[in-house]
Amino acid sequence: MLPPPVASAMESPLLQLQVDALLSETGLTSEEVTAYEETLSKLSEVLLQLPDIQVDPAQAAAYQTSLGISSMRPSPFPFHAPSQVSTVGSAALQCLAKPDTIVDVAVIIPRACLYEKDHLDCKYHGKRVLWLAVVASRLKKHALFKQQEWALFNGDARQDPLASSHTPPPLHSPKPCLVLKPTPPAGFSIRLIPTLPIDALPLAKLAPDRNSLRLATAGAMAATAAAVKPGNTAKGQKRKREDGAVHMPVAQEGGAPAGKGGSVQALRLPTPHYNTSIIVDLVVEQHQQVLQSAFDAVPRLREAIVLLKVWMRRQHLSGQPDGFNGFLMSMLSAQLMQQSRLNHAMSHVQLLRAIFHALADPKTFSQGIFMQWDNPQGTHKATAPSQQAMRKAFEVVFLDSSGWCNLAAHVSKSALKQMQACAKRSVALLDQAAAGLHTFDVLFLTSHSPVTTYDYLFHVHIPQKLQVQLHAADSTPWQHAEKKLEALMKQALGPRATLVHAHRRQPLASAPKKGGVTPPQGDILVGVNVDPAAALQLRDMGPPADDVQAAAKFRQFWGEKAELRRFQDGNIAEAVVWEVGPAERHTVVDKIVQYALQRHLPAGSSVSSQAGCLDSVLQSRHAEANAQIQSSRLLDATIDRLSKQIRGLTNLTLNITSTQPLSAVSRHTAPFYPLPHPLAGAGGAAGAGRIPRCLEPAELLLQLEGSGKWADNPEAFRKMKAALGVQLAQALESSFGLDAEASEDYVDVLTDGFAIRLFLFSNRDEIMAARSDSEPSQPSVSRLLSQRAQHHGLVTGIAGHNPAFSPAARLAVRWVAAHMMAGVHLPVEAVELVVAAAFLPGTAALPAPGSPVAGFARFLHLLSQHPWRDRPLVVDPSAELTPAQHKRIQATFDAAKAGGGARGFTVCSLNDMEGSAWAQEGVSPAMRQRLVKLAGKSLDVLKGHLEHQHTEVPPAAIFLTPLTDFDALVVLREEALPYPDRAIPGSTQGLPSTSGADDEEDGYSGHVKARARLHSIPKGKRQCCNF
């Protein structure tokens, strides 16, 4: 019986309950376990009774040819039944997790099927495939196992070096496994994995510094690259052997061919990955014993591994050929248990956190992980390789207890870095669970994809014939091309990039006679995460001019872009300057990558990127690309100048002590900035584009100095403020000649082509607002001004830390408005808070978005995934809310929900813990549901184009709302609209045109959606009729 878990201050009872519920849903029932155990028993009986046969040489050669294996001479193949059949992996450890219910079965190939030197030149791989093909043909005779599929084991496909000069590029010697799907379907699959006894092949000859591909030499690789160059003939570069294989002469140092006084062995290249692909099959049984011992010592480790699998799947960390998997996580857990960092007294949540902490610690993999050595029987004659040899051969080292197998041989540094960063943030989220934060959904329920994981996505196309030029001895052409591409982009981006990960493509496996393995088709998808503060720099500084060697390398990489510059500190250094306009600065990363790849990749390669794919929705049709930026800067300067003038007034009853902007245009989150208007005093700058029919005022809050002479009556108080407003307007007009007009609530000023609306605020406003008789759902002007001032400070603080926030918020506000939900239903402040939440660590175990498109995708993801019916969205940038306050926010929400007064859309913050500030009453549950569905559909469209189609994203597909949702439409004439130039590109397709020929020449149809309300529609349907 297990002892009770140790109590921890960081654990939350709610989190424990949620985790237990998840485990019950993902785990297998006793009936399901019994079903696959009975099937395994039948399978084992069939496999062990397979008859021994002699596969005829012609049939064996046909199998090998279909797989592209040319290094084996046609000879009879003795097939023998497996010497042992055993369940391994998650099924044996009782930690299977739905929905990927795959039962691994290890079948040991008898020694009689192999020869002593079968480890050389893919011979073992060929016999392994042939042996498995015979097993598959025999199992097809049984009705239970007729449905079969071929799959690669961890995406492993080995290159046959003797076939490397084929055109087109050859198939590769694979390590497939056979997947059986019992008939009738039973909810699980069985994966047959051929393995070997540990002494079947000589381990000493499979060390990471040994060569097992005899023609994997420096000379052969140079000849391979030369053979694919245009105009190069193969004469003198290869000759066929009698057995049909291709022989390539081995070049010696100085160019002498093999056999003329040179040493071939000196030029043979090590093949650590190829050797490891064989070693893995030799130590399967030992690995299972290590895991079984660890899981028996710490039984709750089973639940922790299931949670890890779910976490990796949700965070887009599993299923990658170069990433972590459940087996590697299990072995890491066994290693942590050996180091006494895990024990049987821990709960599964505590075990999970300890594993997260080990993953997040850079020291864990910095020098490699070396498990406690245990000399298995059959390896005593071989001396295990040194740790230094392992580090030299592999990017990531995780050596097993045998001392021979690197469990992380397939793991890339970029995949490890991504895993470490995600684990670090997950530890922080688990630690915050006790504070009332709902981290369970973030870690285990919210799924991510590349479009929400990375800041920039690139599709790189390298023709397959050209990939051979990048080919190295110990990997397939596509794997080496992906690795070289990743290194090239890292060098180009430098400190801008925090992560560059080229997604490894997986070959397609099929039955041997149907082609065996097909090299992966399609482009290489590369994801990049950037440092937001450094990503938009327009200058890359290189080495100083006096470092001749480093400067030469810098110029060799950048070519004509590199130039020598003198900097302000007096240093003279190499530099690269990127000339990008203000409106296109967010695309500088794209331009850097495109330049570097076009310069260094083979001719015929191409790269596509989408950093500016949504820019068109933020541009007016008749305005220049940089007009918005220029207008924003001019407006900021106008507000600064007016603020100084107001603070300098001395002829007011009460002086103005400070000013604070309130509008979205001042915090740069408005989709469009007001252009200078000639009727408001604009100069020559107002001539660009059409003149708008309306002026959008930029709002400014003026703080009055304190006074004890204010009236105590709220109505009299408002009248006194109105009188001060009149005095302020007169002072501005007399002192500075400004056109100012006062009303009861504000003062409008026209200056420099802009309209500035001034609101007066005093130290008595909050008290008067509390005394006013206005209804709680309709806050007074004073209370609203205070809330807007606090909101402005919150948003500008987030925008100051991340330059991507403001353009992402512009896209989000534009999207909400395009779907006719802005204004009275969802004000811009509420949208900004949702975008702010998407940039904060509490909503995802991912870094903050570093590009506008990534921020917009994260906004759509949060909007579509957040459980709005069950809890509010809490925005707490500085983590100032206490656990008690978090509980109070949830209790208030639950009470409103129980009383039938719950809002459809609730966003809370430190200054608004009830979530009542920003007109959430205007969003009914039906509207919220529509908004959530639209966000999900828009995100799917964005994902489809950015992750797969890599074509230009059509803005109308994301920003155009489906008009079929409405009962009636109001069609307005273009000349009656205030801003007709702001229509979504393509938003008029399929709708009747009401414009003349002049407008049609601009590609614009006069039907523009307008916000209105049709009172003739019955009230029961009116909530769906928003324009």
N, C-alpha and C positions, 0 to 999 in steps of 0.2 A: 504494500500500500504506500502511495506517495505521501511524503510529508507535506504539510500546508506550505504554500509559497511564502517567501519572505516578503513582508510588507515594505512598501517603498513609498516615500513621500511624493514621488513623481507620478505614481499610478493613479488613474482616475477610475472609479467604479463604473462609470458609464462606458469608458473605453474597454474595460474588461468584458462588460456585457456585450458590447458590439463585436468584439473579437470572437467571443464564444459563439455568437450567432453566425458569424462568417465561417467559422470552422465547421459548424454543423451543416452549412449549406454547401461548402466546397468538398467536404469529406465524403467518403463512400459509405453507404449503408452496409449492414451485415449481409443483406441479401445480395448486394452487388459484389461484395468480396467473395461470397460463396460461389457466385456465378463464374467469376473469372478463375477462381481456384479449380473448379471442376473442369473448365475448358483447358486450363494449363495441364491438368493431369492427363487429359486425353491427348493433348499435343505431345507431351513428353513420351507417352507410350508409343505414339506413331513414329516420332523421330528416332527413338532408340531401337526400333525394329526395322529401320530402313535397310534394305539389302545392299551388300557391297557390289559395286559394278565397276567395270572398266570403261571409261568414256573414250570413245574412239578418237584418234588424233584429228580427223577432219572436223568432227563436231567441236572438239576443244579449240581448234584453230578458228572456227567460225565465231565462237563466243568471244575469243580474244580480239579478233578483227573488228567485231561490232563495237568493242569497247576502246578501240584505238591502241591496244597493247601490242607493240611490235617486238618486244624484247624477249619473247618466249618462242622457242623452237617447237614446232608441232610434234607432240609426243603423247602417248596414251596417258590419261589421268586416272589414277586409282581413287575411286570414291568409296569412302567408308562412313558408316553412320557416326553421329557425334558420340564421343566417349562420355559426355556428361551434358545434361540439360538442367539448368538452374535458373530460378527467378532472381533478378538483380535489380538494382536501382530503387526507385520510389516504392514499387509494389512490395519488394522484399522488406523495405524499411517501414512500410505502412504509413507512407506520407504522400500518397497520390492526391492530386488536387484537380477537381473539375474546373473547366470542361475538358482539359487535355488529359483524358484518362488513357494513358498508354502504358501497357505492362511490358517491361523489358525482360527478355529471356535470353540468357547467354548459352550458346551451343558451342561446345569445344570441338574444334577440328582435330581429328587424330593425327599423331605424328607421322603415321604411315602415309598421309597424303602429301607430305612435304619432303624436300631435300635440304641438305645442310646449308646450301648457298641460296636458298630461295629469298633471302632478304635483299638480294642484289637486284637492281634494275627492274623493279615492279613485278618480279616473278611471284612473290607472295600475294600481291594484290590481284594478279590474274587468277591464281588458283583459288583464292578466297571467293572471288566472284563466281567462278565456275562451280565451286562446291555448293555455294548458296543457290545457284541456278538449278542444280540437280535437286536440291531439297525442295525448291519451289515447285518444280515439275512433279515431284512425288506427292507433295501435299495437295496439289490440285485434284488429285484423284479422290480426295475425301470431301464430302459435301460440306463439312463444317468449315473448311479452309480454302474454299474455291476463290473467294474474293481476296485478291492480293494486290499490293502496291509496292513499288521499289522507292526507297528514300535513301538519301546520303546520310551517313552517320556524322552528325555535327557539321554538315556541309563540306565534308572532306573529299576532295577530288585531287588526286596526285597527277603530276605531269609525267608523261612518258618521254624522257629526253631523246630517245632514239627516233621519235616521230616528230621532233620539234621543227623539222624543215618541211613538213607537209604544207601544202597550200590547197584549200583553206586550212586554218589552224586546226590541229587534230583534237579529237576527244581525249579524255584523260582517264588514267587508271584510277578508278574510284574505290571508295570503301563504302559500298551500299549495305543496307540492311533490308530485310524483308518484313513488310507490315501486313499482318493478317487481320482481316475483319470478319469475325465469326458470323456465320449465317444460321439462323436469322440474327439481325443486329442485336447486340447485347449491351450497348452503351460503352464499350471499351474496345481497344485495339491491342494486338500483340505484336511487338517488334522483336524479330529474331536477329541477334547480334552475334556473328561468328567470332570466336575467340580462340586462344591458343594456350597450351600449357606453358608455364613460365620458362621452361628449359627447351622449348621446341626450336628456337632459333638463338644464335649466340648473341648475348647481350653486349659482350665486350666490343663487338663490331658495330653496335648501334649507338655508340657514344655520340654526343652532339658535335664533336670535332672530327668524326669519321665520315668518309665518303662511301655511300652505298649505291650511288648512281654513277657507274663507271665512266660515263661520258659527260658527266656534269663537271666540266673543266672550264678554265678561263678561255682556252682556245675555242672550245666548242660553242660557248656562249657568244664569243665574238663572231664566229662564223655564222651562227644563227641570226644575229642582228644584221650581218652583211647580206645574208641570203634574201632578206625581204626588202632590201632597198631597191627602188626603181632602177631598172636597167641592169641589175646585177644578175649574172647567170650562175647556175649551180655547178657549172663545169669545174671540176677539180676540187669541189668543196664537199662532195659526198660520193659514196659508192655503195651499191647494194651488196649485202652479204648473201651467201647462199641460202640462209634461212629466211630471207625476206626482210630482215631488219636493215635499217639505214645506218651506215657507219660513217662517222665524221672524223677526219684526222685531227689528232690532238696537237695544238700548236705549242711549241716550247718557248721559253724566254728567248727573245731575240728573233723569233719567227721561225725557228727550225721545227719541222714536223716531228711527230713522235717516231721513235725508232732510229733517229739519226743523231744520237749522242745526247739527247736531252732526257731529263727525268720527268716522266709522266706523273708520278706520285706527288711531286712537289707542286704541281699546278692543279691537282684535283681539289675541288671546292667541297667544304663540309656540307652535309645535307641533314641538319638537325631536325627540321620539320618532317622530312620523309622518314627519318629514323624513328621519330616519336610516333608517327602513325602506325608503326609496327609494334613498338613497345606497349602502346595503349592496349593492344589485344592480348599481350602477354601477362598483364598485371590486373586484369579485371577481377579475378577471384580475390586477390589480396586487398584491393580497394574495397570490395564488399565486406570483407572481414573487418577492416578498420572502421567502416561506417557502422556496421552492426554492433561492434563493441562500444562505440560512442553513443549510439542511440539506446543501447541497453543501460548504460551508465546514467544517461540523462533522458528519461522517457519523454519529457515535455519538449525535447528537441524536435520531435515529429511535428507538433503543432507549429513551432517556430519556423520550420522549413516550409510548411504549407503557406504560412503568412508571407514568407520571403518570396515564394513563387507568385503569389497574387500581387504582391508589391511590385516585383519586376515587370510583370505583365502590364500592370496599370501605368507604370512610369516609362513604358516603351524601352525597357532595358533587356528584355529576353527575346529569344528568337533570332538574334544576330549571330552570324558565323564567327565574329571576332569578339563576342561578348560573353558575359557570365551566363551560367545555366544552373539548374537545380542541383546537378551533381557537384559542380564546383563550389556552390554554397554549402552543400552538405560536408564536403571535405574541409572547407574553411571552418565550419562548426566543430568538426572533429579535432582540428588543430588547436582551436581555442580551448577546447575541453582538455587537451593534453597540457596546455599552458595554465590550467586552473583558472581560466577567465570565464568559464561556464561551469555550473555545478547543478546537481539534482534538486537543490532547494529553490532554484529560481522558477518563477512562473514563465509561461510562454512569452508574455509581453516583455519581461525582463531579459529573457534570452534573445528576443528579437532586437531589443535596444543594444545589448552587448555586441551582437553581430554587426549592427549598424555602426556602432562606435569603432569597431575594428576596421570596417571597410572605409570609414571616413578618415581614419588616421593615416596620413601620408607615409609614416614610418613602416606600416604593415607590409607594403610591397616595395618600398624604396630599395632595399637590398635583396628582396626576394624572400619567399617563405620556404623553410626547409623543415619538413615534418621529422619527427623522431625516427631515427633510422632503425629499421627492423629487417635484417637480412633474411629474405624468404628462401625457402628451400629451392635449390636450382640455380641460385645466383652467387654461391659462395666462391666460385672459381673466378668471378669477374670483379674487378675493382671499379667501384662506382665513380663516375666523373666528378671532378671538383666543382665547387660552387662557382668559382671564377669562370670555368668553361660554360656553365649553364647561363650565367649572366651575359656572357659574350655572344651566345648563340640565340637568345630569345629576348624579346622586348619585356615580357613579364614572366617571372619565375615563381612557380609554386611546385616544389619538388615533393614527390610522394615518399612514403616510408621505405620504398625499395631503393631509393637513391638514383633511379634511372629515368623515371617518367615525369616530365614537366606537365602538370595538370593544366597549366595556363599557357601552353604553347601556342594555342590559337588566339589568345587574347591580345588585342592591340593596346597600345598606350592610351590612345584616345578613348577607347571603350572603358578602360580602367579609370581614366580621369572623369569621365561622365558618371560612372558608377559611384566613385568617391564623393563627387559633389552632391549627387542626389542623396546618398546615405547621410552626409553631413547635415543637410537640411531636414532630413527625416528625423534624425536624432533631436534636433531643435524642436520640431513639431511634437514629438512624443513628450518631450520635457514640458511643453506648454499645455498638454492635455489636462493637467490638474488645474490649470488656470481657467478652465471652462471653454477653451477653444475646441471646436469640433474638428479634430485632426483625423479622425477615423475616415471620414469621407475623402479627405485629401489624399491619404496614403493608400487606401484599399478599394475605393469605389470610383474615383474619378480617373478616367482613362485619358491618356495623352497620345499624341501622334507627332510626327516630325514638324508639322506646321505650328504646333503649340510648344514644342520642345526647343526649337532652334530660332535664332534671330534672322538668319539668312539661309536660304536654300538655293543650291546651284545644281543644275543638271549638266554634266560634262559628257560629251560624246567622243569616244576614241574608237575608230574603226578596229574591228577584231584583228585585221592583218597588221595594223600598226601597234597593237598591244604586244605583239611578239617582240618588237624592238625594245620594249621595256622589260622583257622577260628575264628573270633570274633563274638560277639552277634549281632552287629548292621550293619553288612555288609555281602555281599556274599563271599563265599570262595575265588573266583578269585580276588575280589577287595582287600580283606585283604592280600592275597599273594603278590599282586603287591605293596601294601603299605609297607609291611615288607621287601620285596626285595629292594625297593628303599632306605629304612632306613639303611639296611645292607650295601649296596654299598656306601652310603654316609659316614658311619663310616669307611669303609675300605680305601677309597680314601683320606679322610681327607681334608687338605688344597689343595691337587692336583686338586680337582674337584670344579669348580665354579657352575656347575649345574648337577644334576642327576635326570633324569625324566623317570620313568617307564611308558610307554604308556599303558593307561588303555584300556583293551579289551572290546568290546561291545558284549553282547549276541545277538543272532539272534531271532527275533520275527516272529511268524506265527500265523495263525488262531488257536484258542484254541483247536479245535478238531484235528488239525494236529500237536499238540505238544506244542503249546503255546510259550515257551521260551526255546531256546537251549543254555546251557552255552557256553561261547566262547572257541573255540578250538585253538590249536597252542601255540607257545611259547610266552613269554613275551619279547617285544622289549624294551630295555633300552638304552636311549641316554645319553651320558656324554660329557660335555664340561669341558675343563681343563684350568688351568693357565699354559701357555707354559713354563714359567720360572721354575715352581715347578713340572711339570708333570714327568720329567725324572730323578728326584732324586732317588738315589738307597738306601736311608736310611730314615726310619721314626723314629723320636725321640719320645719316650713316656714319661710318668711321671717320676719324680726323684725316686730314690730307697727308700728314707725315707717316701714317701707317700704310705704307705702300701696298703690302700684301692684302690687307683687309679692304683697302679702297679698290684694288683691282677686282676682287671677288664681288664687291658691291656693284661695280660698273658692269661686270660680266652678267650679273643677274638682271639688272634693270635696263641695260642697254642705253639707248638714246635718252631715256627719261632721267638718268642720273646726271647731276650737275654739281659743280663745286660752288659752295656758297659761304659767305662770311656772315656770321650771326651777331646779334647785338652784344653778346658777351665777349666778342673778339675772336672766337674760335672760327677756324676755317675747316669745313668738313664736307663730305659728300652728302647729297640730299636729293630727295625726289619730291616734287611739288605737283599736286593734283589740282588742275584748274576746273573747278565745279562752281556753278552759279548758286546763289543762296537758296533757290527753290529746289535744287537737286542735290543739296549737300548730303542728304540721307542716302544717296546712291553711291557715295564715294567708295564704300566697301566693294560694291559690284564692279566699279571701274577698275579698282586695283586687281581684283581677281581675274577679270577678263583680260587685262593687259598682260599679267604674268603668265596666264595659261596659254594665251595665243602666242606668246614669245617662246615658251619652253616646250609645249606639247608638239607632237609630230604634226606635219601638215595634214589637213583633213579633219582635225579635231575641232570641236566647237563647244561653247559654253553659253548657257542661258541663265538669267537671273530675273528676279521679280521684285526687287526692292521698291521700284516706283510704279508697280502695277495698278495702284489705286489712286494715283495722283490726279487723274482727270476729274474725279468726283469733287475735288476741292478747288477747281478752277472754273472761273466764269468763261463763257464761250468767246467773248470779245476782248478779254483782258490778256495781257502778256503773262508768261509763266511767273515772272518775278514781281508782278504787280501787287500780289497779296503781301509779299514780304516787305516791299517798299511802303505799302500803305500801313502795315503794322508798325514799322519803325517810325513813320511820320506821326501816327497816332500816339505812340508812346512818348515821343518828344513833345507833342502838343500837350498831353496830360501833365508831363513834368513841368513844362513852362507855366501852364495855368495854375498848377499847385503852388509854385513859388510865388506867383503873383497874388494868389489868394492869401497865402500865409503872410505876405508882406503888407496887406491892407491894415491901416491903423485907424480908419474912420468908422469902424463898426462898433456897435454896442458891446458885443462879445467877440473877442478875437478868435481866429481859427488856429488851433494848435497843431493839427496834423490832418493829413488827407490819406485816403486809402481807396484804391480802385475796387470796384465791385463786379464789373462786367467780365464775361468770358473772353472778350477781345483783349482785355488787359492781361489776362493770364494765358493768352494764346491758345485757347481751347475752342474758340468759335470756328465753325467750318469756313466762314467767309469773314473777312475784315472789311469794314466800311471804307469805300473809296472816297477820296476828297471830292466834295460837291461844290460846284461854282457858286451856288446860292448861299453857301456858308462861308464864303471868303477864301475859297481855294484859288491857287494861282495856276500856273501852266500845267501842274501835275494832274489837273482834273480832266484833261483832254483825252486821256486814254480810255478807249472803250465807250460803251453807252453810259449816259448819265442816269443814275438811279432815280426813280420817282419818289423814293422815301429816304429819309435820313435815319440811320440806326444810332441812337444815342449811346455813348459810352458813359457809364455811371460812375460817380465819384462820391465817396462819403467824406463829409467834412466834420471834424470833431471840434465842438465849441469848448471854450474854456469854462471852468466850473463857476457856478453862481448860486447864491441862496435866495434869489429874488424871483425864481420861477413860480408861476401860479400852481396851486395844488389841484385845481380842477382839470381833468384831462382835456376837456374841450377848450378851456382857456389856454392851456399849455400849447395846444396845437396852433391856436391863433397867434400866440406870441412867437412861435417858431416861423409861422408864415410871414409875420411882420419882419423878422430878421432876414428872411429870404428876400423880401422886397428891398430891404436896405442893402443886402449883398449885391443884388442885380444892379442897383443904382451905382454902387461903388465901383463895380467892374466896368460899367459903361463910362463913368466919369473919369476914372483913373487910367484905364487902358483902352478905351474906345471899343470895347467888346459889345457884341449884340447879345444882350441877356434879357430873359423874360422870366418873371417869377410866377409861380402858381402856389396853391396852398400846401402842396407836399414837396415840391422841388423847384429848382431853378435851372432853366435851360440856357446854355451858352453856345453860341455859334462862333467858331474860331478856326482858322487855318483849314477850312473845308470840312470840319467835323462838328458834330453836335455833342456837347458834354452836358450830362444831367447831374446836377449837384443836389445831394441830400444832406440836410443838417442833422447832427446827432449830438446830444448833450448827456451829461451824467444823470439827468432826471428821466431820460427816455424809458429805461427799464422799469422804473417805479411807476411811471404813468401808464405803461403798457399793462402792468399787473392790475392797475386800478380800472382800466378801461372795461367797458361792458361788452367788448367784442367777443364772439364765440370762440371757443378753443380751436375749432377746426378752421377758423378764419383769423389768423394771427394779425395783430395790428401792424401798421407800417414800421413802427419803431422796433418791434420784436423781430420782424422780418429783416430789417437792416442789420441788426446785430447778428443774426444767424448768417446772413450773407457775408458779413465781414469776417466772421470766424471761418466760414467755408473757404473764402478766398485765401486766407492764410494757410489753411490745410492743403489746398490744391497747389498753390505756388511753392510750398515746401517740398512736395513730392516732385513737381516739375523741375525744381532746382537740382535735385539729386539725379534725375534721369532725363536726358534730352529727348528721349523717345516718347515720353509721356504726353506732351502737348500735341504732337501730330497724331498720336494714337487716339487721344480724346477727340480731336477734330473729326477723325473718321467715324468714331462711335456716335457722336452727336449727329453727324450727317446721316448715318445709317438709321438712327431712331426717327429723325425727321422725315427721311425718305419713305419710311414705312408708316407715316402718318400717326405717330405716337408721341410727338414732341409737344412742348407747350403746356397746355392745361393738364394733359395726362401724365407726362413725364418731363419735368423741367430739366434744363441743361445741368443744373447742380446735381440732380439725382444720377444722371448719366455719368458725370465726372466722378462721382463717388464709386460707381461700379468699376469704372476704368482704374481708379486708384486702388481698389481692392485687388484687381487683376495684377497690379504691379507690386503688391505687398507679399511677403513670404507666407502669410497665413492661409492663402488660398491655393497654393501649389508647392510641391517639393521641387521646384524649378527655380533657376535664377530669374530676376526681374527681366522683362523683355527689353531688348536692346535696339529694336527697330520699330518703326510705325506699323508695319504690316504684322509683326509678331505681337505687338501690343493690342492691335485690333482683333487678331485671332484669339488672343487670351481673353479679351472682353466678351466676344461671342461665346467662347467656351464656358466662361463663368456664368454668363447670362442663361445659357441653355442647361447647365448642369447643377446650379445651386438649387437646393430644396426650398423654394420660396414659401411653400405651404407650411413647412414645419419649423422654420426658424428665420430670423432676419439676417441680413448681410451686415456684418460689423466691420467698420473701417477704422483701424487704430494704427496709424503710421508709426507712432513713437512708442507703441506698446505701453500706454499709460493706464489702460483699463485694468482694474484689479479683478481677481476671481469673483469677488462679491458683486462687482458691477456687471460682469458677464452674466452671472446668474440672474441678476435683477433685470437685465435686458431680455433674457429668455423668458423669465416669469411674466414680465409685462406683455410680451408677445403672446404667450400661452393664455393669459387671462383674456386678452382681447379676442383671441380665436375662440375660446370657450363661450364668450358672451356674444358671439356672432358679429363682432365689430372688427375682425381682422382685416387688414388691408391686403390688397393683392400683391403689393410690392413694397417691402419695408427695408430701408437702409438706415443703419444707426451709426453714430460716432460718439466721441467723448462729449461733444457739445450738444448732441441730440440723441440721448439714450432711449427715447421712446420712438424715434423714427418718424416724427410727425412734422418735420420742417418742410419737406419738399413735396407737397401735393401728392403723396402716395394715395390719397383718397380718390384721385382721379383715375387710378388704375384698378379696374374691377378684376375679379378672378378670371373672367373670360378674356379680358384684354391681356392679362399677364400670361395666360396660356398661349395666346396668339403670339405674343412677343417672344416667348421661350421657343416655340416651334419655328418662328422665322429665324431666330438666332441659330438654331441647330441646322436648318437648311442652308443658311448663308455660309456657315462654317464648313459644311460638306462640300459646297461649291468651291470655296477657297482651297480646301484640302485637295480636291480633285485636280485643280489646275496647278497648284504649287508642288504637290508631291508626285503626281503621275503624268498628267498631260504636258506639263511644262510649256504650255502655250500662253498667250496673252490673256489675262483675266478679264472677262467682259464685265464692266462695272454694273450694267443693268441686271445681270444675273444675281447680284448680291444686294444691290440697293433698290431695285424696283420691286415694289410690293405687289402681290397678286390681287388685281382688282376684282377677281371673281369672289373674293370674301365679302364684298359689299352688296347691299341691296339696291343702291342708287349711286349715280355719279353726277357730279356737277362739273360741266365743261365751261371754262372761262376763256375769254379772249386774251390773247397775249398782251395786248396793249393795256388791259385792265389790271395786270399783275405788277407788283412793285419790283420784283427781281426776276424777270424772265430768263436772264442769261445763266441762271444757276440750275437749270434743269439737268437731271441725270442724263448723261450721254446714252442714247438708245432708249430713253424712257417712254417714247411715243410709239414704239413699234406695235402694230396691230390695233391702234386706236384711231378714231376719226380725226382728220385734220380740219382745223378751222382757220388756218393761216393762209396768206397769199403766197404768190410765187417767190417774192423776195425772201421770205422766211425759209421756204423750202430749200433755197440755194444754200443756206447756212447749215443744212442738215437738221433743221429744227422744225418740228410740227407744233402747231399752236395749242394742242391739247396739253395742258399742264395741270397737275393735281393741285387743288387749292383746299385749304382747311376751312370747312364750313359744317353746319349742322342742319339736317333736314328735319324740321319739326313735324312734317306730315307723316313721318314714319312712326308706327306705334312704339310706345315707350318700351315695350318688351324686347324690341329688336334694335333699339336706338344705340345700345352699347357697342354694336358691331358696325355702326355707320359713322366712321370718323374720317374726315377729309382734311 
